[in-house]
Amino acid sequence: MSESSTQAVTAASAGGWRRTTGVAGLAIGVLATGAAAGVAIERMTVGRGIRREARLVLDSAGPYGSLRGTPGKASADDGTELYYEVDEVEQPEAESGRRRRLFGRRVPAPVTVVFSHGYCLSQDSWHFQRAALRGVVRSVYWDQRSHGRSARGAAQVERGEPVSIEQLGRDLKAVIDAAAPEGPLVLVGHSMGGMTVMALAEQFPELIRERCAGVALVGTSSGRLGEVNFGLPVAGVNAVRRVLPGVLKALGQRAELVEKGRRATADLFAGVIKRYSFASRDVDPAVARFAERMIESTPIDVVAEYYPAFDDHDKAEALAHFRDLPVLVLAGVGDLVTPSEHSEGIADLLPGAELVLVPDAGHLVMLEHPEQVTDRLADLLVRTGAVPAGATVGGYGSSSTAQPR
């Protein structure tokens, strides 16, 4: 960051933090000012008290994020405690008896599907897919470091190190070692989670070669994220991008004040989240509120720790490790965070991959159009042998409030 930019950040820190924390809180949403313009009229016509009550009702009524599995903890290479949950396959009683009778003989480990979530989310972002696959396939859901129920990154807290995508790849390896030490794997990643899967392949190619049966990359990118304009004018994006790392770092050092600002501007913040999460107009308000809760629960200092990693991310060469595997590449056509062109670029590098572009879908496509995501994922699991062709995968519902035609 330039000297003048540094001076500007320092001056803001010293001068008007209490007056500007509302605006500062919005800074963690990508270019919040431009996004907020689209929701201003709605905010003017509905009272703040009514909106607050509506959020409380949605929080109490929405079942999203309520699914739990058998908990476990893995230790990352820097000592960070990573939280995961396992959903086991439901075995018919006769099959369980057969396995007991095979005691003393090695029974092949089942296929395990490992789900990695995105930036500022948690394992609960896979709610619909988890509901559909429970009992059908062995699944592992985990929280990335400093997200969800995982501990704060030890290297970040103790040594002030920024997060790297390479570190996330090693974290995923630690989770696999703890939760699925043997047997075939299907790796599923959304956004940053997809980048995590790529980093795993780059650093542990033998794991991919020997154990990986398939890969699903949802709304993600293999690099060139510095070129994304988030649906806003390029000139403005470039100006913000130059100073944003320094601003986020400064905000992270005033985390308590910024969090107060985020709460004070919750109404506008909700509009920003909705714009960058969804593309369709009829998303279930409870689903939108669920996404908002996940994102707003990520502390500003964690947001700051992660942000620089995305500009450095370049894993195009790592994709070669997936070339001989069944691969699903899926994205929302209206994704403003990792545009669908990035998924098309991944598919170009993996000619055998299935490319699915979901119309009228944004970045959180697995919450916005869960039925389409789960259908394609179920097909991938059948192709990898993780799910028998005759198995029933259903119950994932829809997040749309529109009535079926």
N, C-alpha and C positions, 0 to 999 in steps of 0.2 A: 504494500500500500504506500502511496506517495506521502511525503512529509506533510503537505497541506491537508491531505485526508486524515492523517494521524492527528494533526492539530485540531481538526474539526471534531473528531470523535472525542478527544480529550476535553475540548471546550464544552461539548454537550454533557460529558460526564460530570464536570465541575459545576455547571451552571443550572440547568433546569430539569433535573431528573424527575422530580415529583410532578412538574407540569407536563412532561412529555412522555411519561411511562405508558400512557394509553397508546400513543403512536408507536412507541418502542415495542410494546407487546405485539402490535400488528406486524412489525418488521419480520417476525419469524415466519409468517405466511409469505409465500413467494410473491413479492411485489404487490402487497396488500392493497395499496391505493387504487391500482387499476382494477383489481378484482372487485373491490368494494363498490365501485360505481354501478355495477349491475344489480346490486341489492338495495340501493339507497331508498328507492321509493317504497319498497316493502317495509323497511324499517321505520319510515315516516308514518305509515298508516296503521301500524299495530303498536300498542303501548308496550313499554319495556316490562312492566309488571305482568302483563298477559303473556309475553314471550317467556319470561322466567318461569311462570307457572306451567306453561306448555312443555318446557324442557324437563321439569320435574315429573310431569305425567309421562312423558316419553321414557325417561330413565326408569321409572317404576314398571312400565308396561312392556317395554321391549325385552324379549328373551335373548337378544343377541349377545354373544360372549359369555353365555352361562354354561356352556358345555365344558366338562372337566374330565381329565383322564388320570391315569396313575402317575403321580409326580415323581420327578427325579432331578438330580443336579449333576452337572458336569463341571470340571475345572479347566478353564482355558490355560494357555501356556504362561500367562502372566498372573495366574491365580484368581482371575475373575470367576465368580460362581454363576454358571449359566443354568437357567431353569428350563425344564422341558416336561412334557406330559406324553404318555403313551396310551393309545387306544388299541387294545388287542383285538384279534379276530375272535368272533364268537364261534366256538367249536361245538357242534352237535354232541350230545352225550355219547353216542356210539363212537364217534371219531376220537373223543377224549379217551375213551376206554382203550381204543386201538393203540393210541400213543402210549398209554400206560403199559400196555402189554409189550411194547417195543423197548421197554426199559433195558438198558445194557447195549442197545444198538443205536447208532447215530441217526437221529431224525433230522432231515434237512431243515434249516431255519427258514421261516416264511419270508416273503418279500416284505420289506419295510418301506413305506412312503414317508419321506422326510420333508416337512413343509417349513420354508423360511420366509418370514414376513418382511415388509418394507419399512422404510424410514418413518419414524414417528408413529409406528403402529405396534401391534403385538401379535402373538399367535392367534388371538381371538379374531383377527381379520379374516381367518379362514372358516368362520362360523358355518356358513352354508355348506361348504364342501365337507367339513367335519361331520355335520349332521347327516349328510348323504352317505358317507363312507364308514360310519361307525359300525363295527361288527363285521364289515365286509373285507377289510384289509387292515393289516397292522400299520399304524400311522404314528409318527412322532411329530409333535408340534413344539417349537421352542421359541423363547424370547431372545432376541439379539441383546448383546451387552448394553446395559443402561436403559433397556426398554422392558416394558411389562414387569414380570416378576424376577427377572435376572438382576444381578447386582450391578452397581456402577462399575465401569471399566477400571480395573486396578491401575493400569498403565496411565490412564487419563487422570485419575484422582491423585495418585501418589507421585507421578513424574511429569504430569502436565502434557503428556504426549497426545497428539491428535489421533483420531481413529483412522485406520486405513482399511480399504477393502480387503487387502491381503490378510489383515488381522481377523476380519470376519470369516474368511475362508478357513483359517486355523480354528476359529471358534466352532464352526460347523463340524470340522473333523473331530473336535473334542466331544461334541454332542453325539456324533455317530459312534465313536468309540465307546461311549457310556451307554447309549440307548439301543444301538443296533450293531454290536461288535462283529456279527457274522451274518451271512445271508445276503441275497440280492437287495439292491437299493433302487428306488425311484426318487429322484431329487426334484422338488417343486419349489420354485422361488418367484416371488412377486417383487418387482421394482428392485430395491436394494437387496432383497433376498435372492433375486436372480443373479445379481452381481456377485453375491456371496458364493453361489453355486459355481460361477465361473472362476472365482478365486480359488475355490477348493480344487477344481480340475487343474488349474495352472500349477499349484503347489504339490498336489498329490495325484499325479496322473495314473499311478499304479492302482489307486483305489477305484478310479473311474474304469480303468481297463479290466480289473478283476471282479468288481462287484456291481457296477452301475448297470441297471437294466433299461433305464429310460430317464428322460429329463423333460420337465415342463418349465418354460420360461414365460412368465406372465407380466406384461406391462413393464418391460425392463430394457436395458441398453447395454451394449458392449463397449461404449465409449462416446466421445465427442459430446458430452453433456454440456460443455461450455458454449455450445452453439444453440441450445434450446432457448427460445424467446418467451415461453410461457403464454403465448397468445397475445403478446403486447408488442408495441413498437420497438424495433431493434435498437434504436439509438438510446431509448430510455433504459432498456434492459442492460446494455453495455455499460452505461454510466453507473447503474446500481451495482452491477457485478463487480466493478472495480473497488467499491468501498464496502460491499456487504460483508466480506470476511472480517474486516476490522470492526465493523459495527456489531456483528454477532458476538465477537470476542468481548467487546466492551459490555454488551448487554449481559453476556454470561457472567461477567464479574459483578453485575448488579442484579443477580437472579431474583432475589426476593422482591425488589421494587418492580421488576418487569412482570413477574407473575401476578402482582396486584393489578398492573395495567392490563394484563390479558383478561383477568376476571372482570375488570371494569368495562372492557370493550367486548364482552362475550358475544353480544348480538351481532356486531359487525364481523367479528372473528368467525362466527358460524357461517356467515355468507361467503367469506373467503374460502373456508374449507369446502363448502358445498361446490363452489365454482371449480375448484381444482381437483375435486374428488369424483364428481359425476358430470355426465353430459346430458342425460335425459331429464325431462321436466317432471316426471311422475314418480320419482324415487320415494319410497315409503319414508315419511318423516322420522319414524323410529330408527330406520337404518341410517339416515343422514345424521341423526343425533348420536347414534352409536359410533360412527366414524369420527364425529366431532370429539366425543369423549376420549377416544384413543389418542387422537392427535394432541388435544389440549393437555393430556396427562404427561406428555414428554417435556421435561424441564428445559428451559431456554439454554442452560449451559450444556445440556446434551445435544441440543440442536446445533449449537456452535461447534462442539467437538467433532461432529460428523460432517458438517458442511464442506470443508476443504477436500474431503476424500472423493467427492463426486467429480470435481474438475480433473483430478488426477487419474480417474478410473479409465483404464484402457485394457480390455480383455478380449479383443477380437481374435488374437492368436490362440487364446485358451479354448475357444469354441471348437478348434480342430479335434479336441479330445472327445467330443460328442458325435463326431462325423459318422460313426458306424452304429449309432444307437437310435432307437425310436425317440424322436424329439417333437414336442408340441411347442410352438411359438404362438402366443396369443396376446392380443392387445385391443384396447378400445380405440375406435377411429377418432374419438374426440378427446383423447388423452393429451393434456397440455403440459404434463410433467415429464413423461418419457414418451414423446410422440410415437405414433404407430410406425412412422418411417424407420425408427430405430429397430423395431421388431422385424420389419421387412429386410433391413440390413443384416440382421442375425440370420434370417432365413436364407438370404443370398449366400451366406458363408456356410450354410448347412443345407445343401440342395435336397437332401432326403427328408427334411423336416416338414411337418404339417404346419402351415401358416393359417391362422384364423384371426380375422379382423372383425370385431364385433361392432356393428353400427350403433350409433346413439349410446356410446359407452365412454366413460372417462377413465381416470387413472385407477380407481377402485372398482375395476370391472367385475371382480369376483363377488363384490357386494351388490353392485348395481344390476348385473345380469347373471346371477348365480347359476340359473338353470343352464345357460349356454356354456359357462366355464366348466361346470361339473360334468356335463355331457361329454365335452371333448376330453376332459381329464379321465373320465371313466373309460373312454375308448382307448386312451393311451395305456391305462392300466391293464386292459384286456390284451392289448398288443404285446405288453411286456410279460404277460403271464401272472401279474400280481392279482388279478381278479378273474375268476372263471367266466367264460363267455356267457354262461347262463345266469350269472349272479344278478340280483336286482339291486340297482343303485338308484335310490329315490329319496323323497322326503325333504328335498332341499328348498322347495317352494320358490317364491319370487319376491324380490324387493320392490316390485312395481305396484303402485296403487291403482293402475288402470285395470279395468275388467277385461278378461280374455274375450277375443272376438270369435 
